[in-house]
Amino acid sequence: MVNHTSNNLLTQEQILISFNYLNTISEGDKNFERQIIEHYLAHTPPCFKRLEAAVSVSNYKIIEFMSHKLRPSFHLMGIKENGILEVLEKAAINHEESWKIKRHFIKLKSIYEHSLVAIEKALVDLC
């Protein structure tokens, strides 16, 4: 089981991510958890970079597509992104001003980068 609470102090990464869902669906199978985390680490960063590139040039179609695509991956890993991916998706659909989209993306990027630390640590712990 993936667990990051070795003491009572929570790190920034632990506040932004919860492995409860992964633990539930794995039913304690560490190999399954490791495979899911490896898959996430192999596929999500390129998708996130594509979203970042789309945000930088205000490519609404790609912002909508990548935001939608990333939502289940974030959910599976228990990343608490506070609905920002949905906000980005809807903002792209509505062609909102690029500065609004960039403001939301900056928040998402911070959450993503902090959660990546916890996910990478979880993988090390499982190996």
N, C-alpha and C positions, 0 to 999 in steps of 0.2 A: 504494500500500500504506500502510495506517495504521501509523505508527511513532512512538513517543514516547521513544526512547532516544538523544537527541542527545549525551549524555555518559554517563559511567559511574555517575553518581549517580541512583538511582531515587527518584521521589517516592512519597508515600503512595498516590496514584492509580494509579501504575504497578504497585505491589505488589498492588493489589486487582483489577486488570483486565489482561487479555491479549487483544489483537486477533488472535491467531493463527488462531482458527477463522474469523473474518470474512475475514481475508486469504486463507485457504485456499479458502473457498467463492466468493470474489470473483474468484479467479484473476488478481488485479492490476487488476481493473476498478474504477477510482476512482469512476466514476459509480454503479456498483452499491453500493459501500461507502457513498457519500454517501446514497443512497436508503434503505439499511437503517438508517443512523444517524438520518436525519431521521424515519423511521417510528418508531423506538424513542423518540426524544425527543418525538414527538407523542402516542404512545399509552401509554407506560409511566408517566410521572409521574401522570396521572389514576388509573391502576390502583393505583399505590403509595399515593396519597392515600386511595383507597377502602379499601385494606388498613389504613392507619393509623387511619382513622375506625372501622373494624370492631374493631380491637384496643382502641381507647379505650373502647368500650362492650361489649366481650366478645361480639361477634356471631360466634359460632363458625361458622355457615354461610358467612358472607362471608369470614371469615379463611381457611377451608379453600379456598373457591373462588378467591380472589384470590392466595393463596400458590401454588396449583396453576397458575393462569394466568400468573403472573410467571416461573415457573421457566424456560420455554423462552426468554423474552426475555433473562433474565440470562445464560443459557448462550450464546446467539447473540452477545452482546456480550462474552463472556469475563469476566464479573464473578465473582470468586471469593468467593462468599457462604458457602462452607464448609457447605453443606447446611442452612442456617438456614431456607430456604423450606420444605423438606421437613419439618423439625422443627415449624415453625409449622402446616403442613397437618395433620400427625399429631396435634399437640397439640389442634387444633380438633376433629378427628374424635373424640378421646378426652375432650373437654370438660375439659381440664386447668385448673388454677387460673389465673385471669387474670394474676396477678403473674408466673407462669412465662412465659406467652406474651408479656407486655409486656417482660420481661427479654430474651428472644430478639429481639423486634422492635427494641429499642433498638440492639442490635448490628447488625441488618440495616440499620436506617436510617442508621447511620454509614457502613457499607460502601456503601450506595446513594448517599448524598450525595457521598462522595469519588469514586466511580466516575463520577458524573454530570459532575464537573469534567473528567475525562479524556475522556469521550465528547464533551462539548461542544468541547473543544480539538481532538479528532480531526476533528470536523466543520469547524471553522475551517481546519484544515490542509488539508482536502480541497477547500475552496472556492477 
